[in-house]
Amino acid sequence: MATPEQKQDAGQGTDKLDKGVLKVAVVVILGAIMAILDTTVVNVALQALTIEFETSFDTVQWIVTGYMLALATVIPVTGWACDRFGTKRLYLLAIALFLIGSMLAGLAWSIESLILFRVVQGLGGGMLMPAGMTIMTKAAGPHRVGRVMAVLGVPMLLGPIGGPILGGWLVDSVSWRWIFYINVPIGIIALLLAWRLLPKDDPEPAERFDFVGMVTLSPGLAALIYGVSNIPSAGGVQATSVWLPTLAGIVLIVGFVLRALRIENALIDLRLFRDGTFSVSVVTMALFSVAFFGAMLLLPTYFLLVRGETALQAGLLLAPQGIGAMITMPLCGRLADKIGAGKVVLPGLVLILAGMGMFTQVGSDTPYWQLLLALFVMGLGMGATMMPIMSAALQTLTSKMVARASSALNIIQQTAGAVGSAVMSIILAGLLAGKFGVPTSDGQLAATAAIANPATREQASVMAADSFASTFVWAVVLIAVCLVPALFLPKRPPEPPVEDGPGQGSDQPASPVLTH
C-alpha cells in the first residue's frame, strides 16, 4: 500500500496539463486575449479619435478611464458571482457582455456614446480574467497552479507588445472602429467553445455581497475624477461643473469608507490595512499605477502628434517597452520570493525613473535610438515592480485573507491607473492649450492643425514636445515618491504567515485568488 509521501510524489509527477485541462486553457486564453488586448489596443487610437469627434485629449481619455473604472467595479463581484451562479455561467455572461460592448463601441456615433459603450465592455472584460483563472485552477487542481499561471501569463506578456501594433494597423489600414470589431469573431469563437468545452458546475452558497459598496465607490471615484478634470476648461473650482461632481464624489467615497468600517464582507476589507506590509504595498502600488499608467497614455500620442508617425509605427515604437517587461517579469517574480520584494522593487523603480527621465527632456527631434532605449529600460523596470509589489502585499496574510486582499489590490490598481490616465491627460491638455493660446478643449486640435501646416510645423512641433516633456516631469515626480514607501517593503524572503493570528481576520472564508 502506497504511503502518503508516495501518493504525493505520484501526484506531483502528473503535473503535466492533460488534454481536458488544455481544452479549458484554450477557452480561457481566448477570453484573456480579448480583455488584455483591449486595455492596450486603444491608446494608439486616441489621437485619431480626438480628430474624429473633434474633442480634447482630457475628454477622449475617458475611453480609457471609464473602461478601467468599470474593470475595478466588477473585479470584487466576480468571486461572489462564481459561487452564486457557477463559473461557467458567469464566464459565458462575461464574454457576451464584452461582445455587446465591443459591437456597440464600434458603432459609436459620438464621444459620449463611445465612452458609455467602453464602460459596458469593461464590465464584461473585468470578469473574464478572474473567472477564467478560477475555472483553470479548478480544472487543473492546486498542484498544477504554477503551470496554469505560466499558460495564462502568455497573453499577459504579449498583450503590451501586440496590442499597440494591432491597434495601429487597424487604425491606419481599416478604421478605428475595427479596434472594437476585431473582438467580435474572437468573442463568438470563445463563446461557442466555452459552451461546449467548459465543465458544468453547480452554484454554491455564497456569502453576502456588498452591493451598496459597489454602487458608491466606483460612481464616487468617477464623479471625483470628472469634476477635477473639468477644472482647466471651466476656468476654476468655482464652476458648477467642477465643484458639484467633485463634492458628490467625495461624499460617496467617504460614505463608502464609513460603512466599510462597520460591516462584514465590505467591498474592500479595510481591516487588511492593519497589516503593515499590506499597507505599504498598497501605497506603493497606488502611486506607481497613477504615474506609470498615466504616462503610458501619453507615449503613443507623442509619436503621433509631435513626430508625425502613423498609428502602426507608433505601436511598433512602443514594442521595446513590452519586450523589456517580458524579460524581467518572470525572473523578478521568482527573485522576489528568494531575496525579498524590496530588493527587487527598488532597482525596478530606479530603472523606470531612468527611462522616464529621458522623456522629461524629449524634443521634436530627439533621436529615436534614445527613445527606444528609454522605453526598453522602462519596460525592464515595470517587469521588476508590478508583480513583486503585489506578492509583497499578500505574503504576510493568512490564506483566508489572501482572496480578499488580491481583490482589493486589483481594485486599487485599476482605480489608480484610471486616476493617472485622467490626471496626466488633464495636465497635457492644459499645457497644449497654454502653448497654442486656445481654450483647454481645443489645445490638442490646435496643435494638430499647426503641425499639419508646413508654415508652422517646426515651431508647433517644438511647442507640443515641450508640453509632453513638462507632463512627464509630473510622472517622474510621482515615481520618485514611490521610492519612499518602497523602502519599507520586505527585504527578506517571505515566511509562511501564522494562521489565525491576531488581526488577520481568521474568521474570513477561504476563496480562490482572483487576479486581473
C-alpha positions as CSV (number, residue, x, y, z in Angstrom):
1,M,0.0,0.0,0.0
2,A,1.4,3.4,-1.0
3,T,2.5,5.7,1.7
4,P,1.2,9.3,1.8
5,E,4.6,10.5,0.6
6,Q,4.5,8.1,-2.3
7,K,1.0,9.3,-3.2
8,Q,2.2,12.9,-3.0
9,D,5.1,12.1,-5.3
10,A,2.8,10.4,-7.7
11,G,0.5,13.4,-7.7
12,Q,3.4,15.8,-8.3
13,G,4.6,13.5,-11.1
14,T,1.4,14.1,-13.0
15,D,1.5,17.9,-13.0
16,K,1.6,17.9,-16.8
17,L,-1.6,19.5,-18.1
18,D,-3.8,16.8,-19.7
19,K,-6.0,17.2,-22.8
20,G,-9.1,18.2,-20.8
21,V,-7.3,20.9,-19.0
22,L,-5.7,22.2,-22.2
23,K,-9.1,22.5,-23.8
24,V,-10.2,24.6,-20.9
25,A,-7.0,26.6,-21.2
26,V,-7.8,27.4,-24.9
27,V,-11.1,28.9,-23.9
28,V,-9.7,30.9,-21.0
29,I,-6.8,32.2,-23.1
30,L,-9.2,33.5,-25.8
31,G,-11.0,35.4,-23.1
32,A,-7.8,36.7,-21.7
33,I,-6.5,37.9,-25.1
34,M,-9.7,39.9,-25.6
35,A,-9.6,41.5,-22.2
36,I,-5.8,42.3,-22.2
37,L,-5.6,43.5,-25.8
38,D,-8.5,45.9,-25.2
39,T,-6.5,47.6,-22.4
40,T,-3.6,48.3,-24.7
41,V,-5.1,48.5,-28.3
42,V,-7.0,51.7,-27.7
43,N,-4.1,54.0,-26.7
44,V,-2.7,54.3,-30.2
45,A,-6.1,55.3,-31.5
46,L,-6.7,58.2,-29.1
47,Q,-5.2,60.8,-31.5
48,A,-7.4,59.6,-34.3
49,L,-10.5,59.6,-32.0
50,T,-9.7,63.2,-30.9
51,I,-9.8,64.3,-34.5
52,E,-12.8,62.1,-35.4
53,F,-15.0,63.5,-32.7
54,E,-13.4,67.0,-32.6
55,T,-12.8,66.8,-28.9
56,S,-10.0,67.4,-26.4
57,F,-7.5,64.9,-25.0
58,D,-8.8,65.3,-21.5
59,T,-12.2,64.2,-22.8
60,V,-11.1,61.4,-25.1
61,Q,-9.1,59.8,-22.3
62,W,-12.4,58.8,-20.6
63,I,-12.4,56.0,-23.2
64,V,-9.5,54.5,-21.1
65,T,-10.6,55.9,-17.7
66,G,-14.2,54.6,-18.0
67,Y,-13.0,51.2,-19.1
68,M,-10.6,50.9,-16.1
69,L,-13.2,52.1,-13.6
70,A,-15.6,49.5,-15.0
71,L,-12.9,46.8,-14.5
72,A,-12.4,47.9,-10.9
73,T,-16.2,47.8,-10.3
74,V,-16.7,44.1,-11.3
75,I,-13.5,42.6,-10.0
76,P,-14.8,42.1,-6.5
77,V,-18.2,40.9,-7.9
78,T,-16.6,38.0,-9.7
79,G,-15.6,35.8,-6.8
80,W,-19.1,36.1,-5.2
81,A,-20.8,35.6,-8.6
82,C,-18.7,32.5,-9.3
83,D,-20.1,30.9,-6.2
84,R,-23.7,32.2,-6.6
85,F,-24.2,31.4,-10.3
86,G,-21.4,29.0,-11.2
87,T,-18.2,29.8,-13.0
88,K,-19.3,28.6,-16.5
89,R,-22.5,30.7,-16.5
90,L,-20.5,33.7,-15.3
91,Y,-17.8,33.2,-17.9
92,L,-20.4,33.0,-20.7
93,L,-22.1,36.1,-19.4
94,A,-18.7,38.0,-19.3
95,I,-18.0,37.1,-22.9
96,A,-21.5,38.0,-24.0
97,L,-21.3,41.4,-22.2
98,F,-17.8,42.1,-23.7
99,L,-19.1,41.2,-27.2
100,I,-22.1,43.5,-26.9
101,G,-19.9,46.3,-25.6
102,S,-17.4,45.8,-28.5
103,M,-20.1,45.9,-31.2
104,L,-21.7,49.0,-29.7
105,A,-18.3,50.7,-29.3
106,G,-17.6,50.1,-33.0
107,L,-21.0,51.6,-33.9
108,A,-20.5,54.7,-31.6
109,W,-21.7,58.0,-33.1
110,S,-20.3,60.4,-30.6
111,I,-17.5,60.6,-27.9
112,E,-20.2,60.3,-25.2
113,S,-21.7,57.1,-26.7
114,L,-18.2,55.6,-27.2
115,I,-17.3,56.2,-23.5
116,L,-20.6,54.6,-22.4
117,F,-20.1,51.5,-24.6
118,R,-16.5,51.2,-23.3
119,V,-17.9,51.0,-19.8
120,V,-20.2,48.1,-20.9
121,Q,-17.1,46.5,-22.4
122,G,-15.2,47.0,-19.2
123,L,-17.9,45.3,-17.1
124,G,-17.5,42.2,-19.2
125,G,-13.7,42.4,-19.5
126,G,-13.3,42.8,-15.8
127,M,-14.9,39.4,-15.1
128,L,-13.0,37.5,-17.9
129,M,-9.6,37.2,-16.3
130,P,-10.7,36.5,-12.6
131,A,-13.4,34.0,-13.7
132,G,-11.0,32.4,-16.2
133,M,-8.4,32.0,-13.5
134,T,-10.9,30.3,-11.2
135,I,-12.0,27.9,-14.0
136,M,-8.4,27.0,-14.8
137,T,-7.5,26.5,-11.1
138,K,-10.5,24.2,-10.6
139,A,-9.7,22.2,-13.7
140,A,-6.0,21.8,-13.1
141,G,-6.0,21.3,-9.3
142,P,-3.9,23.0,-6.7
143,H,-0.7,21.1,-7.5
144,R,-0.7,22.5,-11.1
145,V,-1.4,26.1,-10.3
146,G,2.2,27.0,-11.4
147,R,1.7,25.6,-14.8
148,V,-1.7,27.3,-15.1
149,M,-0.1,30.7,-14.3
150,A,2.5,30.0,-16.9
151,V,-0.2,29.4,-19.5
152,L,-2.2,32.4,-18.6
153,G,0.9,34.5,-18.4
154,V,1.5,34.3,-22.2
155,P,-1.3,36.7,-23.2
156,M,-0.4,38.9,-20.3
157,L,3.2,39.3,-21.5
158,L,2.4,39.5,-25.3
159,G,-0.6,41.9,-24.8
160,P,1.6,45.1,-24.2
161,I,3.6,44.3,-27.4
162,G,0.9,43.1,-29.7
163,G,-1.9,45.4,-28.6
164,P,-0.5,48.7,-29.8
165,I,0.8,47.2,-33.0
166,L,-2.6,45.6,-33.9
167,G,-4.4,48.8,-32.9
168,G,-2.1,50.9,-35.0
169,W,-2.5,48.6,-38.1
170,L,-6.3,48.7,-37.8
171,V,-6.4,52.5,-37.4
172,D,-4.2,53.0,-40.4
173,S,-5.4,50.3,-42.7
174,V,-9.0,49.8,-41.9
175,S,-10.8,52.1,-39.4
176,W,-10.6,52.9,-35.7
177,R,-14.0,51.1,-35.4
178,W,-12.2,47.8,-36.1
179,I,-10.2,48.0,-32.8
180,F,-13.5,47.1,-31.3
181,Y,-15.0,45.0,-34.1
182,I,-11.9,42.7,-34.0
183,N,-13.2,41.3,-30.7
184,V,-16.4,40.1,-32.3
185,P,-15.1,37.0,-34.2
186,I,-12.8,36.1,-31.3
187,G,-15.6,36.5,-28.8
188,I,-18.0,34.4,-30.9
189,I,-15.5,31.6,-31.1
190,A,-14.7,31.9,-27.3
191,L,-18.5,31.8,-26.5
192,L,-19.1,28.7,-28.6
193,L,-16.0,26.9,-27.2
194,A,-16.9,27.9,-23.6
195,W,-20.4,26.5,-24.1
196,R,-19.1,23.2,-25.4
197,L,-15.8,22.7,-23.5
198,L,-16.1,24.2,-20.1
199,P,-17.2,21.8,-17.4
200,K,-20.6,22.5,-15.9
201,D,-20.6,23.5,-12.2
202,D,-23.4,24.0,-9.8
203,P,-24.0,27.2,-7.9
204,E,-22.8,27.1,-4.2
205,P,-23.9,29.0,-1.2
206,A,-22.2,32.5,-1.4
207,E,-21.5,35.0,1.3
208,R,-23.5,38.2,1.3
209,F,-22.2,40.7,-1.3
210,D,-21.7,44.4,-0.6
211,F,-23.8,45.8,-3.5
212,V,-24.2,49.2,-1.7
213,G,-20.4,49.5,-1.6
214,M,-20.1,48.7,-5.3
215,V,-22.6,51.4,-6.2
216,T,-21.0,54.1,-4.0
217,L,-17.2,53.5,-4.6
218,S,-16.9,53.4,-8.4
219,P,-19.5,56.2,-9.1
220,G,-17.9,58.2,-6.4
221,L,-14.5,57.9,-8.0
222,A,-15.9,58.6,-11.4
223,A,-17.6,61.8,-10.2
224,L,-14.5,63.0,-8.4
225,I,-12.3,62.4,-11.4
226,Y,-14.9,64.1,-13.7
227,G,-15.1,67.1,-11.5
228,V,-11.4,67.6,-11.2
229,S,-10.9,67.0,-15.0
230,N,-13.3,70.0,-15.7
231,I,-11.1,72.5,-13.8
232,P,-9.0,73.6,-16.8
233,S,-11.9,74.0,-19.2
234,A,-14.2,75.6,-16.6
235,G,-11.6,78.1,-15.5
236,G,-11.5,77.3,-11.8
237,V,-13.1,75.4,-9.0
238,Q,-16.0,77.8,-8.6
239,A,-17.8,76.4,-11.7
240,T,-20.8,74.2,-11.0
241,S,-19.4,71.6,-13.4
242,V,-16.3,71.3,-11.1
243,W,-17.5,71.6,-7.5
244,L,-20.8,69.7,-7.8
245,P,-19.5,66.4,-9.2
246,T,-16.3,66.7,-7.0
247,L,-18.4,67.2,-3.9
248,A,-20.7,64.3,-4.8
249,G,-17.7,62.1,-5.4
250,I,-16.2,62.9,-2.1
251,V,-19.5,62.3,-0.2
252,L,-19.9,58.9,-1.9
253,I,-16.3,57.8,-1.2
254,V,-16.5,59.0,2.5
255,G,-19.8,57.2,2.8
256,F,-18.2,54.0,1.4
257,V,-15.3,54.2,3.9
258,L,-17.5,54.8,6.9
259,R,-19.8,52.0,6.0
260,A,-16.9,49.6,5.2
261,L,-15.5,50.1,8.7
262,R,-18.8,48.9,10.3
263,I,-19.9,45.9,8.2
264,E,-18.7,42.4,7.5
265,N,-17.9,41.5,3.9
266,A,-17.2,45.0,2.7
267,L,-16.3,45.5,-0.9
268,I,-12.8,46.4,0.2
269,D,-12.0,44.9,3.6
270,L,-10.3,47.9,5.4
271,R,-9.1,45.6,8.2
272,L,-6.5,44.4,5.8
273,F,-4.7,47.7,6.4
274,R,-3.9,46.6,9.9
275,D,-1.1,44.6,8.3
276,G,1.8,47.0,7.8
277,T,3.3,45.2,4.8
278,F,0.0,45.2,3.0
279,S,-0.5,48.9,3.7
280,V,3.0,49.8,2.4
281,S,2.5,47.7,-0.7
282,V,-0.9,49.3,-1.4
283,V,0.5,52.8,-1.1
284,T,3.5,51.9,-3.4
285,M,1.1,50.2,-5.9
286,A,-1.3,53.2,-6.0
287,L,1.4,55.8,-6.6
288,F,3.1,53.6,-9.1
289,S,-0.1,53.0,-11.1
290,V,-1.1,56.7,-11.1
291,A,2.3,57.7,-12.6
292,F,3.0,54.7,-14.9
293,F,-0.4,54.1,-16.4
294,G,-0.8,57.9,-16.9
295,A,2.5,58.1,-18.7
296,M,1.6,55.1,-20.9
297,L,-1.4,57.0,-22.2
298,L,0.9,59.9,-23.4
299,L,3.6,57.9,-25.2
300,P,1.8,56.9,-28.4
301,T,0.3,60.4,-28.6
302,Y,3.8,61.9,-28.6
303,F,4.8,59.8,-31.5
304,L,1.6,60.5,-33.4
305,L,1.3,64.3,-32.7
306,V,4.8,65.5,-32.4
307,R,6.7,63.1,-34.6
308,G,4.0,62.6,-37.2
309,E,4.2,58.8,-37.1
310,T,1.3,56.6,-38.3
311,A,-0.6,54.7,-35.7
312,L,1.1,51.4,-36.8
313,Q,4.5,53.0,-36.5
314,A,3.6,54.3,-33.0
315,G,2.6,50.8,-32.0
316,L,5.8,49.3,-33.3
317,L,7.9,52.0,-31.5
318,L,6.2,51.0,-28.2
319,A,7.3,47.4,-28.6
320,P,10.7,47.7,-26.7
321,Q,8.8,48.5,-23.5
322,G,6.8,45.3,-23.8
323,I,9.9,43.3,-24.6
324,G,11.7,44.7,-21.5
325,A,8.8,43.8,-19.3
326,M,8.7,40.3,-20.8
327,I,12.3,39.7,-19.9
328,T,12.2,40.8,-16.3
329,M,8.7,39.9,-15.2
330,P,9.2,36.1,-14.8
331,L,12.7,36.5,-13.5
332,C,11.9,39.1,-10.9
333,G,8.8,37.3,-9.7
334,R,11.0,34.3,-8.7
335,L,13.8,36.6,-7.4
336,A,11.4,38.4,-5.1
337,D,10.5,35.1,-3.5
338,K,14.2,34.3,-2.9
339,I,15.6,37.7,-1.6
340,G,12.5,39.8,-0.7
341,A,10.4,42.1,-2.8
342,G,12.0,45.3,-1.5
343,K,15.4,44.3,-3.1
344,V,13.7,43.8,-6.5
345,V,11.2,46.7,-6.5
346,L,13.7,49.5,-5.6
347,P,16.0,48.8,-8.5
348,G,12.9,48.4,-10.7
349,L,11.7,51.9,-9.8
350,V,15.2,53.3,-10.4
351,L,15.1,51.8,-13.9
352,I,11.7,53.4,-14.6
353,L,13.0,56.8,-13.3
354,A,16.0,56.5,-15.6
355,G,13.8,55.7,-18.6
356,M,11.1,58.1,-17.9
357,G,13.6,60.8,-17.1
358,M,14.6,60.7,-20.8
359,F,11.1,61.8,-21.7
360,T,11.3,64.8,-19.5
361,Q,13.9,66.1,-21.9
362,V,12.1,65.0,-25.1
363,G,12.0,67.3,-28.0
364,S,10.7,67.3,-31.5
365,D,13.9,65.8,-32.9
366,T,15.1,63.6,-30.1
367,P,17.0,60.6,-31.7
368,Y,14.8,57.5,-32.0
369,W,17.5,55.3,-30.5
370,Q,17.4,57.3,-27.3
371,L,13.6,57.0,-27.1
372,L,13.6,53.2,-27.8
373,L,16.3,52.7,-25.2
374,A,14.4,54.7,-22.7
375,L,11.2,52.6,-23.4
376,F,13.2,49.4,-23.1
377,V,14.6,50.5,-19.7
378,M,11.1,51.5,-18.5
379,G,9.9,48.0,-19.5
380,L,12.6,46.3,-17.6
381,G,11.6,48.4,-14.5
382,M,7.9,47.7,-15.0
383,G,8.6,43.9,-15.0
384,A,10.5,44.3,-11.8
385,T,7.9,46.2,-9.9
386,M,4.3,45.3,-10.6
387,M,4.2,41.6,-9.6
388,P,6.7,41.8,-6.7
389,I,4.7,44.6,-5.1
390,M,1.5,42.5,-5.3
391,S,3.4,39.5,-4.0
392,A,4.7,41.5,-1.0
393,A,1.2,42.7,-0.2
394,L,0.0,39.1,0.2
395,Q,2.9,37.4,1.8
396,T,2.2,38.2,5.4
397,L,-1.5,37.5,5.3
398,T,-3.2,34.3,6.2
399,S,-4.6,32.1,3.4
400,K,-8.1,33.1,4.5
401,M,-7.4,36.7,3.8
402,V,-5.5,36.3,0.5
403,A,-8.6,36.3,-1.8
404,R,-9.9,39.5,-0.2
405,A,-6.5,41.2,-0.4
406,S,-6.0,40.1,-4.0
407,S,-9.4,41.6,-5.0
408,A,-8.6,44.8,-3.1
409,L,-5.2,45.1,-4.8
410,N,-6.7,44.8,-8.2
411,I,-9.4,47.3,-7.4
412,I,-6.8,49.8,-6.2
413,Q,-4.5,49.2,-9.2
414,Q,-7.2,49.7,-11.8
415,T,-8.6,52.7,-10.0
416,A,-5.2,54.3,-9.5
417,G,-4.5,53.7,-13.2
418,A,-7.8,55.4,-14.2
419,V,-6.9,58.4,-12.0
420,G,-3.4,58.5,-13.6
421,S,-4.8,58.5,-17.1
422,A,-7.2,61.3,-16.2
423,V,-4.6,63.4,-14.3
424,M,-1.8,63.2,-17.0
425,S,-4.3,63.9,-19.8
426,I,-5.6,67.0,-17.9
427,I,-2.1,68.3,-17.4
428,L,-1.2,67.7,-21.1
429,A,-4.4,69.3,-22.4
430,G,-3.8,72.4,-20.2
431,L,-0.2,72.8,-21.3
432,L,-1.0,72.4,-25.0
433,A,-3.8,75.0,-24.7
434,G,-1.5,77.4,-23.0
435,K,1.2,76.9,-25.6
436,F,-1.2,77.5,-28.5
437,G,-3.3,80.2,-26.9
438,V,-6.6,78.4,-27.1
439,P,-9.2,77.0,-24.6
440,T,-8.3,73.7,-23.0
441,S,-10.9,71.8,-25.1
442,D,-9.1,73.0,-28.3
443,G,-5.5,72.5,-27.3
444,Q,-4.8,69.2,-29.0
445,L,-6.8,70.1,-32.1
446,A,-4.9,73.4,-32.4
447,A,-1.6,71.6,-32.0
448,T,-2.6,69.0,-34.6
449,A,-3.6,71.7,-37.1
450,A,-0.5,73.8,-36.6
451,I,1.8,70.8,-37.0
452,A,0.0,69.8,-40.2
453,N,0.6,73.2,-41.7
454,P,4.1,73.3,-43.3
455,A,4.5,77.0,-42.5
456,T,4.1,76.4,-38.7
457,R,5.2,72.8,-38.4
458,E,8.6,73.3,-37.0
459,Q,7.7,75.8,-34.3
460,A,4.4,73.9,-33.4
461,S,6.3,70.6,-33.0
462,V,8.8,72.2,-30.6
463,M,5.9,73.7,-28.5
464,A,4.0,70.4,-28.4
465,A,7.1,68.4,-27.5
466,D,7.8,70.9,-24.6
467,S,4.2,70.2,-23.4
468,F,4.8,66.5,-23.3
469,A,8.2,66.9,-21.6
470,S,6.6,69.0,-18.8
471,T,3.8,66.4,-18.4
472,F,6.4,63.6,-18.0
473,V,8.1,65.6,-15.2
474,W,4.9,65.1,-13.1
475,A,5.1,61.3,-13.8
476,V,8.7,61.2,-12.7
477,V,7.9,63.1,-9.5
478,L,5.2,60.5,-8.6
479,I,7.5,57.6,-9.4
480,A,10.2,59.2,-7.2
481,V,7.7,59.5,-4.4
482,C,7.1,55.7,-4.8
483,L,10.6,55.2,-3.5
484,V,9.6,56.3,0.0
485,P,7.0,53.5,0.7
486,A,9.1,51.0,-1.3
487,L,11.9,51.4,1.2
488,F,9.7,49.7,3.7
489,L,8.8,46.7,1.5
490,P,10.1,43.3,2.8
491,K,13.8,42.8,2.1
492,R,13.8,39.1,3.2
493,P,12.2,36.0,1.6
494,P,8.6,35.6,2.6
495,E,7.9,33.3,5.6
496,P,4.7,31.3,5.9
497,P,2.2,33.5,7.9
498,V,0.9,32.3,11.3
499,E,-2.6,31.2,10.6
500,D,-5.4,32.6,12.7
501,G,-3.1,35.3,14.1
502,P,-4.4,38.3,15.8
503,G,-5.8,41.0,13.5
504,Q,-5.5,38.7,10.5
505,G,-9.2,38.2,10.1
506,S,-9.1,34.4,10.6
507,D,-12.9,34.4,10.5
508,Q,-13.0,35.1,6.8
509,P,-13.9,32.3,4.5
510,A,-11.4,30.9,2.1
511,S,-11.8,31.6,-1.6
512,P,-9.7,31.3,-4.7
513,V,-7.2,34.1,-5.5
514,L,-8.6,36.2,-8.3
515,T,-6.2,38.3,-10.4
516,H,-6.5,40.5,-13.4
